[in-house]
Amino acid sequence: MTTGRGDGASPAAGGPARHIPVLRAEAIAALGVTPGGVYLDGTFGAGGYTRAILATPGARVIGLDRDPTAIAGGYDLVREAQGRLTLVEARFGDLDAQARALGFEALDGVALDIGVSSMQFDEAGRGFSFRFDGPLDMRMGGAGRSAADIVNTVDEEELADILYHFGEERASRRIARAVVADRRATPFLTTRALAELVARVNPGKPRDIHPATRTFQALRIAVNEELVELVRALEAAERILKPGGRLAVVTFHSLEDRIVKQFLAARTGRGVARSRLLPGEPAAPAPTFELDPPRQPIAPGEAELADNPRARSAKLRAARRTEAPARAADATLMRLATLPPRDDRRR
């Protein structure tokens, strides 16, 4: 997720980026970029991380983004990088398959900057923000069901659970009830219409975030399956990183960070009890990552927060790949990324 605005000069190919990613310097340091190394930027966006990686002579980058607008906006950088940058329109959950399709069996580093870019928030026609009136869309790639489809078709229980689990919205039942009642007369087709309803039925205090913030976050996550893609991307990075390869992940809210934290806890062995094994009990699998740096998460400094208040919730977690073989998909993590079965949801 690239947030904030900036036009500071960069020594990387392509000149200054339109937006400066949060924790860019810290994430690039965590990647340990080396000349001749091959790195994958799973969230190309405006190219902020990619430009910083390309600043190292000889480094190569595979840039992925599911948003065709972001890919089109990077063509000038592709030309200026003179063969060191390849852009692919794809989900980062498929990053290992995309790298192998380009002929790379192992990578030196993977960077993931999770969420929605400022460019997407600032384009009214994308429907990500209630700051502008636009179509209630929120699709990063333009395919699949939109936010309007969800709001106007799912039943009250499912809508409430989406708001509660993906937006941590305590008033989820009240909001869902009002949406279902109002949509019978007029479907919700614009961001303003939905934001106004939420503010009406769940007004916030003057200094709180806008009442519709959590509702919009929840719908965006549901539309784009963001948490599912994050789990898939972490597991794909484990498969494609070479021993000593680096993983750097920047998250922007607790749902994302919890998944990254639990993934790294399991993969580094920090989440495994060290009690003596019972007879016949299998040994814990060898760690596939080591935290690097050891003290995490890394948060933005005061200077960055002063320049970009949107960075206040950002967290960086990073790790170095060991020689242990990659593990199977983690059902526990996937449960964090999806709605619980109806029988297990809160009443």
N, C-alpha and C positions, 0 to 999 in steps of 0.2 A: 504494500500500500504506500504510494508516494503521497506525502502530505506536505503542506506548506508551499510557499513560493520562493523562488530564488533565482538569481541570474549570476551567481558567483562563477568566476572562471574556473575551468577544470583543465588539467593537462591531458585528459583523455581525448580520444578521437571524437569529433563531433561538436566540440565546444561546450558551452554552458547548457545545462539541462533546464527545462521549463520549471520543474519541481525538484526539490531536494528531498530525498528519502530521509525519514527519521532514522537516527542512529547509523547513518551511512558509514562514517569513519570507523565506528566500533565494529560494524558488521564486516567491513572489508578487512580490518585487522584480524578479526576472528577467522576469516577465510585463509589468511596467510598466503596471499596471491604471489606466485612465483613466475619468472619468465618461462614461457613455453608451456605453462600449465593450462589445463582445459577446465572451464568452469561453466556451470549452468545457472542462469538467472531465471528462476521459475516464475517470476512475476515481473516481466519486463517493464510494463507501464510506460513511463516517459524515459526509461533508459538510465536512470540515476545510478543504480548499482553497476549496470553493464559498463557505463562510461568510466566509473572508478576502477573496475577490473582491467579495462583496456588501457588504463594509464600505465600499467606494468608492461614493458616491452615484450612482445612475443606471446603474451597471454591470449588465449582464445576463449570465446564465449558462445554458448548456445542460449538464446533468449526465447523463453516461452511466454505466451499470453493468450488467453482464450478470447480476448477482445480484439476483433479485427481492426478496430480503429487504432489501437495501440501498435499493432504490427505495422500497419500502413504508415504510422507516424515515425517508425524507426528506420525506414528505408534509406534516408540520407545518412544515418549513422552506419548502416551496413556498407554503403559505398565508401565512406571515409575510413572505415576500419580496415579496408583493403584485404579482405579475405579472413579476417580474424573474428568476425561476427556472423552467426547464422540465426535468423529469426524464424520461429515456427508458431503458427496459430494452433495452440493445443492447451489442454488442461494440465496443470502441474502434477496432478495425480498420475499422469502417464509419463513422467519425466525420464524414467529409465528406458522405457520403450522408445521414446523420441530420440534419446542419445544414441541408442544402439542402431536405430534406423539411419542415423547419420554416420555410422561407422565407429562410434566410440563405445568400447566395452567397459571402460572405467573412467571416472572423473576425479579431478583433484579437489573440487569443491562444489557445493550446492548452496545457493542463497534463496531464501523464501521471505518475502515481505508481504504478510498476509492482509487480506481485506480489499477495500475498494480504494481506487486512486482518487486524488483530489480532482483530476480531470473529469472522472465519471460523476463525482458529486456536483461539479460545477456546470454540467451539461443538463439543462432542464429536461431535454428530450429523453434522457436515459431513465428518469424517474427514481433516482436513488435518494434525492433530497427533498425535504418539504420546504426548503428555503425558496424554491421556485415552484411555480405551478406547471406541472407537466404530466404526461401520461404515466399511469401507475404501472411501470414496467419492471425495472431493476434487473433485467437479464444482462449478464456480462457478455455473453456470446451471442445474444439475439435469438437463440433457439429455446424450445421448451416452454413450459408454462410461465406466465408472467405473475407479478404480484397481484394484478387485478384478477387473474384467473383464480388465485388462491382465495383472495378476499371475497369474491363473489360466488364461489362454488362449494368450498369445503363446508362441512357442518360446523355447528357452534362449538362442539367439544374439540374437534381437531384444530380449529382456528385458535381457541383458547390455549391449547397445548403448544402450538407453534409459538405463540407470544410468550408463554411462560418459560419454555425450555430454551428457546433460541434468543429471547430478548430479556429474560429474567424480569419480566413484567408482572408485578404483584397484582395489578388490576386486570389481568388477562381475561378473567371470566366476564367482568363487567364490560370490557371493550368488545369482546366477541359477541356478547348478547346484543349490544347496541348495533354493531355492524350487521348482524343477521337480520335484526328488526328493520333497519333502514334500507338495506339493499333490496328488500321486497318491492319497494316503490321505485328506487333509483339505484342502479348498480354503481359501485365506486370505480371510477375510471381515471381520476386524477389524484395527484399527490395532495393537493390542497383539500380536496373533499375529505380524504381519509384523515389528514392531520387535524382538520377542524372538528371532526367527530370525536377523535381521541381527546383533544383539548376540552371538548364540551363535557364528556362523561368522566374524564379523569384529570381535572385541572390541577396543575402543579403550583408550587410556591414560586414567588417572583424570582428567586435566585437559583432555582433548580434548573436542570436541563429541560428542554422543551418536552411536554408530556408525550409527544409522539415519537421521541427518539428511540425508545426501546421497541416500539411496534415496528418501526421502519427497519431497525437492525434485524429483528426476528424474521421479517418477511424476506429481506435480502438474503439472509443465510439459507432460508428454506428454498427460495427460488434457485439459488446457485449451488446448493448442496455444499456450502463452503467448508463445513467441518468434516464432512466425508472426504472431500478432496484433500484437506489437510492431512488426515490420517493416511490416505493413500500416498501422498507426496513424501511423508516421513519414511514410510516403509519402502518406497521406491528409491529414495536417497540412500537408505541402508544397503539396498541391492547394488547400486551403481557406483558408490564411492569406493575408491581404491584404499588399501590400508594406508593410514596417514592422511586420507582425504578429510576435508573439513565441511561441516554443516553449520550454517548460520540461519536462524529463524527469528524474525521480528514479528511480534503479535501486538494487537491493539485492544483486546478485551479479554476478560477472564475465561471465557469459554475456549478461545483459541489457546491461551497460555496454559490452561489446565491440561489440554491434550498434549502439547509439546513437553510440558514438565513431566507428565506421567510416562510419555514415550521414552524420554531420556532417563528417567528414574529406572524404568524396567531394563533399558538397553545398557546402562552403565552398572547395573547391579545394586544401585542404591535403594531400589524399591523391594529388594529381596531380603528376607530375614536370614541372618547368618547362624541360625541354630544348628546343632549337630544333627546330621541326617539319621533318620531311622533306617533299620534294615530294609533293603529293597526300595528305598525312596530314591528317585533319580536325582542326580546332582543338578544344581542350577546351571543353566547354559552360560557359556563364557560371554563376558560383556562384548557387545559389538561396537560400543562407543566409550570414549572417555571425555568427561567434561573438560573443556578448554576455552576460557580460563575456568579455574575451579569454583570461584565465587560467582554465583548467578542467582537471579537474572541481572542483566545490565540495564540500567535506566538512563534516560536522557539527562544531560547535565543542565545546570541552571541557565547557561547561555543559550542552549538549544530551546529550552522551554520558554525563555523570554522572547526568542525570535519566532517560535512556532508553538502556540498553546495547544494545538491539536496533538502534539507529541506526548502530552502528559501521561497517557495510559500505556505508552509503548514499552515493551520489554524485549530484550535480546537474550536468546539462549543459544549456546554454541557447543559443538563437540567434535572430537577427532575420531575417525573410524579406526577400529582395531583390525586384526587379521581374522577374527572369528567369523564364521559364516553367517549370512543374513538369516533372520528367523522368519517363521511363517507369519501370516497376517494375524493381528492381535484383535480378537473379538471384544476384549474389554474396552479397548480404545474406540472401536467402532460403535459400541453402545453409548459412549459419551457423545458421539457425533450425530446420532439419529434420535428420533422421537421414541420413547419407550412404547412397547406394545400397549394397546388400549387397556388391557386388563391391569397393567402395572402403573398406569398414569395416576396422578393425584386426582382426587374427587372434589 
